Amino acid sequence: MDVTSPRTLTATAFADAVRAVDGTLVWASPAALAAILDTASALTDADVETLGSLRLVMGAGAPVSAALLHGMARICVNADVRTPYGMTEVLPVTDVSIGEIDEAGAGDGVLVGRAVPGVEVRISAVDSDGIASGELSDAPGILGEIVVRAPHQKDRYDRLWGTERASAREPGWHRTGDVGHLDVQGRLWIGGRLAHVITTPEGPVSPVGIEQAVQWVPSVVQAAVVGVGPVGTQQIVIIVVTDKARTGLAGLDLIDAVRGTVTVDVAAVLERKGLPVDIRHNSKIDRAALAVWASELLAGRSSGGSR
């Protein structure tokens, strides 16, 4: 595959790689997992037998849907399929199996499980301006920045003094820049990035839970949720990629279908041919760029072409 584009991975190339090293463990981004599943029909009986050697399959790098994990479980029949959570500075933080995700069911975000031994997780509540200003808390149901402490966390950022000061405002703790909440069982749910929190008049809203719900609409391939308007009065806009590969305002049937899957007020539903993502994982959605695009389109300053 093109290493700068995990979406170019194919199922047969994946099987070849496992065969070449007698692989037993796989880590891949959601984009790579989706690419494997999209091309799985090309797998031969020999390929399927090769994938049977895998004992552990992990998807991470961005929120991983249950559908992707189940798809990998179907072709890697002997593997324990899991999605850990962490970042370069602290890895891992939490871990969860596909069975635990199924048992938990749908929620506001993506379930990434309980903290691994030695790791502490706290939440710093997000205020109406989208700033994580709350005290560190392990109380359930608080939407805020995820803050962690562990023996294996980074020592410091090299020569990035401003970043170090902001990320370590509480001595010994690392502010991740991600948002989420803890449930009553102490499990962590990821809601997205702090910079992508939508500050509606009713309070802050995280995007990932809404995106996960919208992706169940039959024609939707991908979804992104952004805020349009001034901080504190932002309106929720949902941008979808469908199998029709259109760009612009969505049709009425699609709008009704999307709105019917969520519990928040949606100001507009837009379509794009694709979503901008990061280079490394091809999975982290650039919601900031999408918010600018949506604002321009809704204000009549753009014809809707992807930029």
N, C-alpha and C positions, 0 to 999 in steps of 0.2 A: 504494500500500500504506500501511498504518499504519506510520509510520517508527519507532515504538517496538516494533513487532512484525514483524520480517522474515519470519516464517512466513506473513504475509498476502499476500506477493508471489505473483503468478501468472505463468505462462509468457507469456501474451499481453500483460500489462502490461510484462513484461521486454522483449519484442520491440518494443512501442510505444516504450519508453524508448530502446532502441538506434536505432530508426528516427528518432526526434525529433532526435537529436544526431549522426547518422551515426557511431555509436559503433564504436570499434575495440578498446577495452580495458574489461574488467569486473573489479571486485573485489567479492566477496560473502561473507557468513558461511555456514557449513554449513547453517544453518536456511533461509536464503534460497535456496541451491542446491537443497535438498531440496524446498522449496515449488515452485520452477520445474519440477523433474522430476515432481513429483506431479501437475502440471496440464499437462504437455507435450502430452497428447493433444488439447488444444484448439488447438494451433498450426496455422495455415493454411499453405498453400504459400508465400504471401507473407511470413509470419512467418519460416519456415525460410530463405527467401532473405535476409531482413534479417539474421538471425543469422549468415549466412555472411560478413558484413563484419567480424566479430570476429576479431582476430589474436591476442589474449591473454586468457585467462580465469584468474583467480586466486581460489582459495578459501582463506580464513584467518579468524582470530578465535577459533578453537577447533580441536581436532583434526579433520581432514577425511579421510573414508574414501576408499579407492580407488574404491568403488562410485559415490560422488557425482561424482568426477572423471571417471570413464568415462561416466557419464550425461550430463555437460555436453559431453564430447567428441562424443557421438552427435548432439546437437542444434546444436552450434557446430562444424560440420565443418571449418572452416579455422583454428580457433584452436589455439594452443599452450596446453595446460591444465596449470597448475602450482599448487603450494601453498607459498608463502613462509612463513617463520617470523620473528616479531619482536614487538616491543611498542612502546608509545608512546615509551619511553625509548631504544630502539635498534631502528631499523627501516630496512632489513631486517637479519636476522642470517644466515639460511640460505635456500636455495631448492632446489626439486626438481621435476622434471617427472613427468608421469604414467608415462612410459616407464621412468624410473629406479625409480619405486615398484614397477612391475610386475616389473622385473628383480630387485629386492631380495627380493620375496616377503614373507611374513608374518614379523613380528618382535615383540619386546616393546615395543610402543608404536606410534607413528605416525612414519614416516620423513619428516623435513623437509629432509634433504640436507646438503650441505657448506656451510661458511661462505662467504659472498660475499667478494669481494676487500676486504682491509682489516680484516676482522673476525676476532677470535680467540675461540674457545670453549673453556671448561674446565669440569670437573665437580668439585663439592665433595661428597664421599661422604656419604650419609645413614647415621646410626648407628642402633642398635636402638631408640632413643627417637624416631626420626623427625626428628632434628635434623641439619642439614647442617653438620657440624663438620670434615670432612676438608680436607686441603690441596688447592689447585687442581691438577687433573691432566688430561692429555689421553690417559691410558691407556684402552684399550677395555674395555667391559664393566662399568664402575663406575656403579652407580645413585646419583645425587645431584642436588643443585641445579645448574642450568645457570647459569654465570657467563660474562659476555661483556665484551669490550673492543673499541671501534671509534672511529674519528675522528668519527663522526656520533652518538655517544651523548649523552644528556642531560647538561647541565652540573651541575644539582642540582635537588632538589625545593624548591619555593618554600615556605618557612616550615614544612616538615615535617621538623624536625630529627631526630626519632627514626627516621623512615623513611629519611632520607638516611644516617644513621649505620649502620643495619642493612644497607642495600643496597650500601654502599660500604665494607665492612669491609676489603677489600683495595684500597688506593688505585689509582684508575684503572680499576677493574673494576666492573661492575654485576651484582649478584645479582638474578636474574629472578623468583625465587619459583616457577619451574617446575622439574620434575624430569625426568630422562631419562638417556641414556647415549650414548657414542660407540661406533661399531663399529670393526672392524679397518681399515676403509677411511676412517676419519675422519668418517663421516656421523653426523648427530645424529638420535636417536630420542626423541620426546617421550612421557613417561609420565604426565603430569598435573601437578597443583599440589603443591608441597611440603606444604601444609597437609592434603592429602588422601592422603598416603602411609599405608599400613596397616602397623602395627608388629606383625607376627605373631611367635610364639615362634621361628619359623625365620628371621626377619629381615624387613627392610622390603620391602614390595611396592607397586608403583605400579599405579594402576587402569586406565589407558587401554588397555594391551595386552590385558587380560582383557576389557574392554568391547568392543573391536574383534572379538575372537574370538566372543563371545556373540552379537553382532549377526548372525552367519551362521546362527543357529538360525532355521528358516523362519518361525515365528510371532512372532519378536521384532522389534519396531519400534525400540526404544531400550533401552539397558542402562546401568546405573551400578553401580560396585563401591565398597563402603564397608567400614570396619572397625567392629566392635562389641566393646566391652569395654575393659578398662584398657590403657594404653599398654604395649607390650612383650608383651602376651598377646592382642592383638586377633584376632578371628575374621573371616574374609572372608564378607561377605554380598553377594549379587548381586541387584539390583532390576531388573526388566524391565517394559517396556511392551509388551503384545502386541496382536494384532489383535482380541482378545476384550474388551479394555478392562475387565479385572478388577482388584480391589484386595484384597490379603491374601496368605496363604500360597499359593505356587504348587502346582499339581497334580503328582503323581508323575511323569507322562510328561514334563512341562516341566522338572522338576528333573533328571531323568536326561539329557535333551537338553542342558541348560545345562552340567551337570557334565562331560558327555562332550566338550565343546569346549575345556576349560581344563586346565592342568597343575598347578593349585594346589588345596589342600583348601578346599572351600566348605561353610561351616556351614549356610547357609540360602539359599533362592531365594524372593524375594518378588515380588509383582506390584503395580503401580500403574497408574492410568489416565493418568498423565502425570508427567513429571519437572520439578522446579523448575529454571529456567534464568535467566541474566542478562537484563536488560532490553535492553541495547544490541545484542547479537548473537543473543539467543534460542538460544544454542548452548553456553555454558559451564554445565555441570551444577553445581548447588549440592549437592555431596556432603556438606557439613557438615550441612545441613538433613535430607538423606536418612538420614544416620547416626543422628541423633536420632530420626527417625520409625521407623527399623528397630529401634532399641533399645527404644523404647516398645512396638512391636508384639510383638517377641519376648519381652518381659518380661510380656506380658499386660495392659499398662496402656493399650492402645489397640485399637480394633476394626479399625484399618487404614485408616480414612478419610484421604484426602489432606489435608494442611494447607499 
